[in-house]
Each structure stands twice: as structure tokens, then as C-alpha cells.
Amino acid sequence: MKGKNNRGAAPGPDEDNRAVEAFFMRLGNVLAEIARDMVQREANGNQDLSKNR
């Protein structure tokens, strides 16, 4: 009965790994989005950036 309803305890290795995995999945998606944005700006001749100069 010890393992049931121990809300105050730290998450077990499975929950930990899932959280870390989800974090890196999100991080990877964000980085991919940034990379696509940079490639798109490069293809457009950096128009967005050149307006401010």
C-alpha cells in the first residue's frame, strides 16, 4: 500500500522521463520554427530587418 496516493513524493522515473521528453519535444519544435523563420527571412532578402536600418 505504500506506493498509493503519495502526492507529496517526487515523481517517479517514468513521470520524470515523460516530462523531460515533452520539454525537449517542445524545445525542438520552437527551434525548428525559429529556423524556418530565419530561412524564410533569408529567402525574402531580410526585408523585415532592412526597414529598420
PDB file with one MODEL, atoms N, CA, C and O in Angstrom:
MODEL        1
ATOM      1  N   MET A   1       0.812  -1.216   0.000  1.00  0.00           N
ATOM      2  CA  MET A   1       0.000   0.000   0.000  1.00  0.00           C
ATOM      3  C   MET A   1       0.845   1.266   0.000  1.00  0.00           C
ATOM      4  O   MET A   1       0.318   2.371  -0.126  1.00  0.00           O
ATOM      5  N   LYS A   2       2.135   1.106   0.139  1.00  0.00           N
ATOM      6  CA  LYS A   2       2.982   2.279   0.325  1.00  0.00           C
ATOM      7  C   LYS A   2       2.982   3.195  -0.920  1.00  0.00           C
ATOM      8  O   LYS A   2       3.039   4.417  -0.784  1.00  0.00           O
ATOM      9  N   GLY A   3       2.918   2.615  -2.113  1.00  0.00           N
ATOM     10  CA  GLY A   3       3.045   3.409  -3.328  1.00  0.00           C
ATOM     11  C   GLY A   3       1.806   4.193  -3.704  1.00  0.00           C
ATOM     12  O   GLY A   3       1.868   5.061  -4.574  1.00  0.00           O
ATOM     13  N   LYS A   4       0.669   3.903  -3.059  1.00  0.00           N
ATOM     14  CA  LYS A   4      -0.573   4.561  -3.460  1.00  0.00           C
ATOM     15  C   LYS A   4      -0.730   5.925  -2.798  1.00  0.00           C
ATOM     16  O   LYS A   4      -0.432   6.098  -1.616  1.00  0.00           O
ATOM     17  N   ASN A   5      -1.205   6.890  -3.582  1.00  0.00           N
ATOM     18  CA  ASN A   5      -1.579   8.208  -3.057  1.00  0.00           C
ATOM     19  C   ASN A   5      -0.461   8.912  -2.299  1.00  0.00           C
ATOM     20  O   ASN A   5      -0.725   9.571  -1.294  1.00  0.00           O
ATOM     21  N   ASN A   6       0.785   8.787  -2.760  1.00  0.00           N
ATOM     22  CA  ASN A   6       1.844   9.564  -2.120  1.00  0.00           C
ATOM     23  C   ASN A   6       2.041  10.850  -2.917  1.00  0.00           C
ATOM     24  O   ASN A   6       3.007  10.992  -3.666  1.00  0.00           O
ATOM     25  N   ARG A   7       1.115  11.776  -2.741  1.00  0.00           N
ATOM     26  CA  ARG A   7       1.116  13.004  -3.533  1.00  0.00           C
ATOM     27  C   ARG A   7       2.321  13.886  -3.245  1.00  0.00           C
ATOM     28  O   ARG A   7       2.806  14.580  -4.138  1.00  0.00           O
ATOM     29  N   GLY A   8       2.811  13.867  -2.008  1.00  0.00           N
ATOM     30  CA  GLY A   8       3.906  14.741  -1.639  1.00  0.00           C
ATOM     31  C   GLY A   8       5.247  14.270  -2.160  1.00  0.00           C
ATOM     32  O   GLY A   8       6.217  15.029  -2.147  1.00  0.00           O
ATOM     33  N   ALA A   9       5.320  13.039  -2.615  1.00  0.00           N
ATOM     34  CA  ALA A   9       6.602  12.487  -3.041  1.00  0.00           C
ATOM     35  C   ALA A   9       6.984  13.035  -4.415  1.00  0.00           C
ATOM     36  O   ALA A   9       6.127  13.479  -5.179  1.00  0.00           O
ATOM     37  N   ALA A  10       8.263  12.998  -4.712  1.00  0.00           N
ATOM     38  CA  ALA A  10       8.758  13.401  -6.029  1.00  0.00           C
ATOM     39  C   ALA A  10       8.248  12.408  -7.072  1.00  0.00           C
ATOM     40  O   ALA A  10       8.016  11.244  -6.745  1.00  0.00           O
ATOM     41  N   PRO A  11       8.071  12.839  -8.305  1.00  0.00           N
ATOM     42  CA  PRO A  11       7.593  11.919  -9.347  1.00  0.00           C
ATOM     43  C   PRO A  11       8.591  10.791  -9.577  1.00  0.00           C
ATOM     44  O   PRO A  11       9.798  10.965  -9.409  1.00  0.00           O
ATOM     45  N   GLY A  12       8.069   9.641  -9.961  1.00  0.00           N
ATOM     46  CA  GLY A  12       8.928   8.501 -10.236  1.00  0.00           C
ATOM     47  C   GLY A  12       9.685   8.693 -11.537  1.00  0.00           C
ATOM     48  O   GLY A  12       9.461   9.671 -12.249  1.00  0.00           O
ATOM     49  N   PRO A  13      10.577   7.768 -11.850  1.00  0.00           N
ATOM     50  CA  PRO A  13      11.390   7.910 -13.069  1.00  0.00           C
ATOM     51  C   PRO A  13      10.567   7.979 -14.346  1.00  0.00           C
ATOM     52  O   PRO A  13      10.945   8.675 -15.289  1.00  0.00           O
ATOM     53  N   ASP A  14       9.446   7.265 -14.390  1.00  0.00           N
ATOM     54  CA  ASP A  14       8.631   7.293 -15.608  1.00  0.00           C
ATOM     55  C   ASP A  14       8.039   8.670 -15.849  1.00  0.00           C
ATOM     56  O   ASP A  14       8.127   9.211 -16.951  1.00  0.00           O
ATOM     57  N   GLU A  15       7.430   9.240 -14.802  1.00  0.00           N
ATOM     58  CA  GLU A  15       6.844  10.568 -14.933  1.00  0.00           C
ATOM     59  C   GLU A  15       7.926  11.584 -15.256  1.00  0.00           C
ATOM     60  O   GLU A  15       7.721  12.476 -16.080  1.00  0.00           O
ATOM     61  N   ASP A  16       9.070  11.451 -14.611  1.00  0.00           N
ATOM     62  CA  ASP A  16      10.197  12.344 -14.849  1.00  0.00           C
ATOM     63  C   ASP A  16      10.610  12.315 -16.313  1.00  0.00           C
ATOM     64  O   ASP A  16      10.762  13.359 -16.946  1.00  0.00           O
ATOM     65  N   ASN A  17      10.789  11.109 -16.846  1.00  0.00           N
ATOM     66  CA  ASN A  17      11.238  10.969 -18.226  1.00  0.00           C
ATOM     67  C   ASN A  17      10.210  11.543 -19.198  1.00  0.00           C
ATOM     68  O   ASN A  17      10.571  12.161 -20.200  1.00  0.00           O
ATOM     69  N   ARG A  18       8.937  11.336 -18.898  1.00  0.00           N
ATOM     70  CA  ARG A  18       7.902  11.872 -19.780  1.00  0.00           C
ATOM     71  C   ARG A  18       7.935  13.399 -19.787  1.00  0.00           C
ATOM     72  O   ARG A  18       7.791  14.024 -20.838  1.00  0.00           O
ATOM     73  N   ALA A  19       8.121  13.985 -18.631  1.00  0.00           N
ATOM     74  CA  ALA A  19       8.165  15.444 -18.541  1.00  0.00           C
ATOM     75  C   ALA A  19       9.362  15.987 -19.307  1.00  0.00           C
ATOM     76  O   ALA A  19       9.243  16.966 -20.043  1.00  0.00           O
ATOM     77  N   VAL A  20      10.506  15.356 -19.137  1.00  0.00           N
ATOM     78  CA  VAL A  20      11.725  15.801 -19.830  1.00  0.00           C
ATOM     79  C   VAL A  20      11.554  15.627 -21.331  1.00  0.00           C
ATOM     80  O   VAL A  20      11.937  16.495 -22.116  1.00  0.00           O
ATOM     81  N   GLU A  21      10.972  14.492 -21.724  1.00  0.00           N
ATOM     82  CA  GLU A  21      10.759  14.225 -23.143  1.00  0.00           C
ATOM     83  C   GLU A  21       9.827  15.275 -23.749  1.00  0.00           C
ATOM     84  O   GLU A  21      10.086  15.786 -24.838  1.00  0.00           O
ATOM     85  N   ALA A  22       8.743  15.593 -23.041  1.00  0.00           N
ATOM     86  CA  ALA A  22       7.796  16.592 -23.537  1.00  0.00           C
ATOM     87  C   ALA A  22       8.475  17.951 -23.651  1.00  0.00           C
ATOM     88  O   ALA A  22       8.247  18.689 -24.609  1.00  0.00           O
ATOM     89  N   PHE A  23       9.311  18.277 -22.666  1.00  0.00           N
ATOM     90  CA  PHE A  23      10.020  19.558 -22.698  1.00  0.00           C
ATOM     91  C   PHE A  23      10.910  19.658 -23.930  1.00  0.00           C
ATOM     92  O   PHE A  23      10.903  20.674 -24.626  1.00  0.00           O
ATOM     93  N   PHE A  24      11.681  18.597 -24.201  1.00  0.00           N
ATOM     94  CA  PHE A  24      12.588  18.656 -25.342  1.00  0.00           C
ATOM     95  C   PHE A  24      11.834  18.610 -26.670  1.00  0.00           C
ATOM     96  O   PHE A  24      12.291  19.172 -27.666  1.00  0.00           O
ATOM     97  N   MET A  25      10.672  17.935 -26.683  1.00  0.00           N
ATOM     98  CA  MET A  25       9.862  17.950 -27.895  1.00  0.00           C
ATOM     99  C   MET A  25       9.423  19.380 -28.197  1.00  0.00           C
ATOM    100  O   MET A  25       9.516  19.844 -29.334  1.00  0.00           O
ATOM    101  N   ARG A  26       8.935  20.082 -27.146  1.00  0.00           N
ATOM    102  CA  ARG A  26       8.506  21.473 -27.337  1.00  0.00           C
ATOM    103  C   ARG A  26       9.674  22.349 -27.744  1.00  0.00           C
ATOM    104  O   ARG A  26       9.550  23.189 -28.635  1.00  0.00           O
ATOM    105  N   LEU A  27      10.816  22.148 -27.086  1.00  0.00           N
ATOM    106  CA  LEU A  27      12.003  22.937 -27.405  1.00  0.00           C
ATOM    107  C   LEU A  27      12.408  22.715 -28.859  1.00  0.00           C
ATOM    108  O   LEU A  27      12.740  23.664 -29.569  1.00  0.00           O
ATOM    109  N   GLY A  28      12.380  21.467 -29.293  1.00  0.00           N
ATOM    110  CA  GLY A  28      12.726  21.156 -30.673  1.00  0.00           C
ATOM    111  C   GLY A  28      11.774  21.812 -31.660  1.00  0.00           C
ATOM    112  O   GLY A  28      12.194  22.310 -32.704  1.00  0.00           O
ATOM    113  N   ASN A  29      10.491  21.809 -31.322  1.00  0.00           N
ATOM    114  CA  ASN A  29       9.509  22.455 -32.205  1.00  0.00           C
ATOM    115  C   ASN A  29       9.757  23.947 -32.294  1.00  0.00           C
ATOM    116  O   ASN A  29       9.672  24.528 -33.376  1.00  0.00           O
ATOM    117  N   VAL A  30      10.065  24.578 -31.161  1.00  0.00           N
ATOM    118  CA  VAL A  30      10.335  26.016 -31.153  1.00  0.00           C
ATOM    119  C   VAL A  30      11.573  26.323 -31.987  1.00  0.00           C
ATOM    120  O   VAL A  30      11.572  27.257 -32.789  1.00  0.00           O
ATOM    121  N   LEU A  31      12.624  25.539 -31.799  1.00  0.00           N
ATOM    122  CA  LEU A  31      13.862  25.776 -32.553  1.00  0.00           C
ATOM    123  C   LEU A  31      13.631  25.573 -34.048  1.00  0.00           C
ATOM    124  O   LEU A  31      14.162  26.325 -34.866  1.00  0.00           O
ATOM    125  N   ALA A  32      12.848  24.567 -34.406  1.00  0.00           N
ATOM    126  CA  ALA A  32      12.550  24.332 -35.818  1.00  0.00           C
ATOM    127  C   ALA A  32      11.769  25.504 -36.398  1.00  0.00           C
ATOM    128  O   ALA A  32      11.998  25.908 -37.538  1.00  0.00           O
ATOM    129  N   GLU A  33      10.845  26.047 -35.606  1.00  0.00           N
ATOM    130  CA  GLU A  33      10.055  27.184 -36.058  1.00  0.00           C
ATOM    131  C   GLU A  33      10.951  28.408 -36.272  1.00  0.00           C
ATOM    132  O   GLU A  33      10.810  29.122 -37.264  1.00  0.00           O
ATOM    133  N   ILE A  34      11.868  28.641 -35.337  1.00  0.00           N
ATOM    134  CA  ILE A  34      12.802  29.754 -35.478  1.00  0.00           C
ATOM    135  C   ILE A  34      13.672  29.566 -36.715  1.00  0.00           C
ATOM    136  O   ILE A  34      13.903  30.512 -37.468  1.00  0.00           O
ATOM    137  N   ALA A  35      14.153  28.342 -36.921  1.00  0.00           N
ATOM    138  CA  ALA A  35      14.999  28.072 -38.085  1.00  0.00           C
ATOM    139  C   ALA A  35      14.231  28.322 -39.380  1.00  0.00           C
ATOM    140  O   ALA A  35      14.766  28.920 -40.313  1.00  0.00           O
ATOM    141  N   ARG A  36      12.972  27.866 -39.441  1.00  0.00           N
ATOM    142  CA  ARG A  36      12.160  28.113 -40.636  1.00  0.00           C
ATOM    143  C   ARG A  36      11.977  29.601 -40.860  1.00  0.00           C
ATOM    144  O   ARG A  36      12.048  30.076 -41.993  1.00  0.00           O
ATOM    145  N   ASP A  37      11.739  30.343 -39.777  1.00  0.00           N
ATOM    146  CA  ASP A  37      11.551  31.786 -39.880  1.00  0.00           C
ATOM    147  C   ASP A  37      12.808  32.456 -40.418  1.00  0.00           C
ATOM    148  O   ASP A  37      12.731  33.347 -41.264  1.00  0.00           O
ATOM    149  N   MET A  38      13.967  32.023 -39.922  1.00  0.00           N
ATOM    150  CA  MET A  38      15.230  32.609 -40.377  1.00  0.00           C
ATOM    151  C   MET A  38      15.458  32.311 -41.853  1.00  0.00           C
ATOM    152  O   MET A  38      15.879  33.187 -42.609  1.00  0.00           O
ATOM    153  N   VAL A  39      15.180  31.072 -42.263  1.00  0.00           N
ATOM    154  CA  VAL A  39      15.347  30.695 -43.664  1.00  0.00           C
ATOM    155  C   VAL A  39      14.402  31.519 -44.533  1.00  0.00           C
ATOM    156  O   VAL A  39      14.783  31.973 -45.612  1.00  0.00           O
ATOM    157  N   GLN A  40      13.175  31.710 -44.065  1.00  0.00           N
ATOM    158  CA  GLN A  40      12.195  32.476 -44.830  1.00  0.00           C
ATOM    159  C   GLN A  40      12.648  33.929 -44.979  1.00  0.00           C
ATOM    160  O   GLN A  40      12.532  34.509 -46.059  1.00  0.00           O
ATOM    161  N   ARG A  41      13.163  34.518 -43.895  1.00  0.00           N
ATOM    162  CA  ARG A  41      13.649  35.898 -43.970  1.00  0.00           C
ATOM    163  C   ARG A  41      14.822  36.003 -44.926  1.00  0.00           C
ATOM    164  O   ARG A  41      14.935  36.967 -45.683  1.00  0.00           O
ATOM    165  N   GLU A  42      15.697  35.001 -44.888  1.00  0.00           N
ATOM    166  CA  GLU A  42      16.857  34.999 -45.786  1.00  0.00           C
ATOM    167  C   GLU A  42      16.372  34.929 -47.239  1.00  0.00           C
ATOM    168  O   GLU A  42      16.917  35.610 -48.108  1.00  0.00           O
ATOM    169  N   ALA A  43      15.363  34.117 -47.499  1.00  0.00           N
ATOM    170  CA  ALA A  43      14.829  33.976 -48.848  1.00  0.00           C
ATOM    171  C   ALA A  43      14.172  35.284 -49.307  1.00  0.00           C
ATOM    172  O   ALA A  43      14.165  35.597 -50.498  1.00  0.00           O
ATOM    173  N   ASN A  44      13.624  36.040 -48.358  1.00  0.00           N
ATOM    174  CA  ASN A  44      12.971  37.301 -48.693  1.00  0.00           C
ATOM    175  C   ASN A  44      13.954  38.460 -48.740  1.00  0.00           C
ATOM    176  O   ASN A  44      13.544  39.610 -48.900  1.00  0.00           O
ATOM    177  N   GLY A  45      15.224  38.181 -48.606  1.00  0.00           N
ATOM    178  CA  GLY A  45      16.217  39.239 -48.660  1.00  0.00           C
ATOM    179  C   GLY A  45      16.218  40.095 -47.401  1.00  0.00           C
ATOM    180  O   GLY A  45      16.576  41.271 -47.460  1.00  0.00           O
ATOM    181  N   ASN A  46      15.824  39.531 -46.266  1.00  0.00           N
ATOM    182  CA  ASN A  46      15.827  40.257 -44.989  1.00  0.00           C
ATOM    183  C   ASN A  46      15.056  41.575 -45.068  1.00  0.00           C
ATOM    184  O   ASN A  46      15.488  42.584 -44.510  1.00  0.00           O
ATOM    185  N   GLN A  47      13.933  41.564 -45.752  1.00  0.00           N
ATOM    186  CA  GLN A  47      13.141  42.788 -45.910  1.00  0.00           C
ATOM    187  C   GLN A  47      12.697  43.348 -44.571  1.00  0.00           C
ATOM    188  O   GLN A  47      12.733  44.560 -44.357  1.00  0.00           O
ATOM    189  N   ASP A  48      12.273  42.459 -43.659  1.00  0.00           N
ATOM    190  CA  ASP A  48      11.767  42.910 -42.361  1.00  0.00           C
ATOM    191  C   ASP A  48      12.842  43.655 -41.593  1.00  0.00           C
ATOM    192  O   ASP A  48      12.563  44.660 -40.940  1.00  0.00           O
ATOM    193  N   LEU A  49      14.083  43.158 -41.672  1.00  0.00           N
ATOM    194  CA  LEU A  49      15.154  43.772 -40.900  1.00  0.00           C
ATOM    195  C   LEU A  49      15.646  45.059 -41.576  1.00  0.00           C
ATOM    196  O   LEU A  49      16.021  46.013 -40.895  1.00  0.00           O
ATOM    197  N   SER A  50      15.644  45.084 -42.908  1.00  0.00           N
ATOM    198  CA  SER A  50      16.231  46.230 -43.601  1.00  0.00           C
ATOM    199  C   SER A  50      15.371  47.490 -43.447  1.00  0.00           C
ATOM    200  O   SER A  50      15.878  48.598 -43.619  1.00  0.00           O
ATOM    201  N   LYS A  51      14.079  47.340 -43.127  1.00  0.00           N
ATOM    202  CA  LYS A  51      13.228  48.517 -42.941  1.00  0.00           C
ATOM    203  C   LYS A  51      13.694  49.372 -41.770  1.00  0.00           C
ATOM    204  O   LYS A  51      13.542  50.594 -41.777  1.00  0.00           O
ATOM    205  N   ASN A  52      14.271  48.703 -40.748  1.00  0.00           N
ATOM    206  CA  ASN A  52      14.641  49.425 -39.542  1.00  0.00           C
ATOM    207  C   ASN A  52      15.987  50.128 -39.672  1.00  0.00           C
ATOM    208  O   ASN A  52      16.338  50.951 -38.827  1.00  0.00           O
ATOM    209  N   ARG A  53      16.742  49.814 -40.719  1.00  0.00           N
ATOM    210  CA  ARG A  53      18.079  50.407 -40.834  1.00  0.00           C
ATOM    211  C   ARG A  53      18.037  51.749 -41.527  1.00  0.00           C
ATOM    212  O   ARG A  53      19.076  52.384 -41.705  1.00  0.00           O
TER     213      ARG A  53
ENDMDL
END
